[in-house]
Amino acid sequence: MNRTLSCACAAALATLASAQSELDRRIPAYRKSAAVSGSIKSVGSDTMNNLMTLWAEGFARHYPDVAVEIEGKGSNTAPAALIAGTATFGPMSREMKQKEIDDFEKEFGYKPVGLETAIDMLAVYVHKDNPIGKTGLTLQQVDAIFSKTRKGGASAEIRTWGDLGLAGEWADKPIALHGRNSASGTYGFFKEKALFGGDYRDEVKEQSGSSSVVQGVASDKYAMGYSGIGYITADVLAVPLGRSADSLIAASPENVAKYPLSRALWVYLNHEPNGQLDPLRREFLRYVFSSDGQAVVQKDGYLPLSFLQCRRALGRVGLELQPAAVGVGADVKAAGPAK
């Protein structure tokens, strides 16, 4: 594996291992800087569309003269927009692929900077009345349901609820499958982790948005789909998943480090090594990695980062983060790298 991707994967694993459901009180509150104006355009992940919108709304309360445009058509659109210079930030629900990094580097002579901003758990959803929502599935079963290649090792495909052991009215009902389209980082992540790199079944109904997948499952008792945990509603259940039947894990905050489909949510940007961020990008990132910004992460159903993770992220773009005195708050200084 390329060294760049190896380091990124190691960092992602460290992020998942130290993720927490409670907001780290060492993360300081955001403090407004001098007047900032201009426009921000975010192009990329649909999964992160709502999160980016909430961050933008919170940021605008401090800087009402800043215009923010959010376009969420899939993670695959972020690299091209950054290369073309049509995006300020490129949110992605997966890491950039090596070719995407190479294409960027060919254009600018340096690599894009990727910052982990939050933790998501990609969930397999069923209707709230479906018994599988409580009993769970192995990844091998998930692969046999969604994939036509069955690289997970299942001996036969799973097409009906009876194939999963359900009886009565469920027994002969086909599983109606919902998923994301190929522009989505969620599509690629699920393909790699849940389908073991295999191919999707032709019957999977591709949706352009994360919420559309959940809505499709909520409206069909016999449906199944995958989407981020931030899109869960009262009408669906997130299925416990595991690598074996005796190690099924619920998609809940306390399980994030061991849940098999946990992932970091990224924001990429064009930042020249040793360069200085312009005030607008600097302040937006300071907001994202403040207690205000990480509270937004919680509000949107994801897991916030720790203080050390926030400090490490800001350090990648030359910004410093000092811990807050408990109950007092502290500022984020934009002078030099994180220690």
HELIX and SHEET records of a PDB file:
HELIX    1   1 ARG A    3  ALA A   17  1                                  15    
HELIX    2   2 ASN A   49  HIS A   62  1                                  14    
HELIX    3   3 THR A   77  ALA A   84  1                                   8    
HELIX    4   4 GLN A   98  PHE A  108  1                                  11    
HELIX    5   5 ILE A  132  THR A  135  1                                   4    
HELIX    6   6 LEU A  139  PHE A  146  1                                   8    
HELIX    7   7 TRP A  161  LEU A  164  5                                   4    
HELIX    8   8 GLY A  168  TRP A  170  5                                   3    
HELIX    9   9 GLY A  185  LYS A  193  1                                   9    
HELIX   10  10 SER A  210  ALA A  218  1                                   9    
HELIX   11  11 ILE A  229  TYR A  231  5                                   3    
HELIX   12  12 PRO A  253  ASN A  255  5                                   3    
HELIX   13  13 PRO A  279  VAL A  288  1                                  10    
HELIX   14  14 SER A  291  LYS A  299  1                                   9    
HELIX   15  15 PHE A  307  GLY A  315  1                                   9    
SHEET    1   A 2 GLY A  38  GLY A  44  0                                        
SHEET    2   A 2 VAL A  66  GLY A  72  1                                        
SHEET    1   B 6 GLY A  90  MET A  92  0                                        
SHEET    2   B 6 SER A 262  LEU A 269 -1                                        
SHEET    3   B 6 VAL A 113  HIS A 127 -1                                        
SHEET    4   B 6 ALA A 223  GLY A 228 -1                                        
SHEET    5   B 6 ALA A 176  ARG A 180  1                                        
SHEET    6   B 6 LYS A 205  GLN A 207  1                                        
SHEET    1   C 4 GLY A  90  MET A  92  0                                        
SHEET    2   C 4 SER A 262  LEU A 269 -1                                        
SHEET    3   C 4 VAL A 113  HIS A 127 -1                                        
SHEET    4   C 4 VAL A 236  ALA A 238 -1                                        
SHEET    1   D 2 LEU A 137  THR A 138  0                                        
SHEET    2   D 2 LEU A 241  GLY A 242  1                                        
END                                                                             
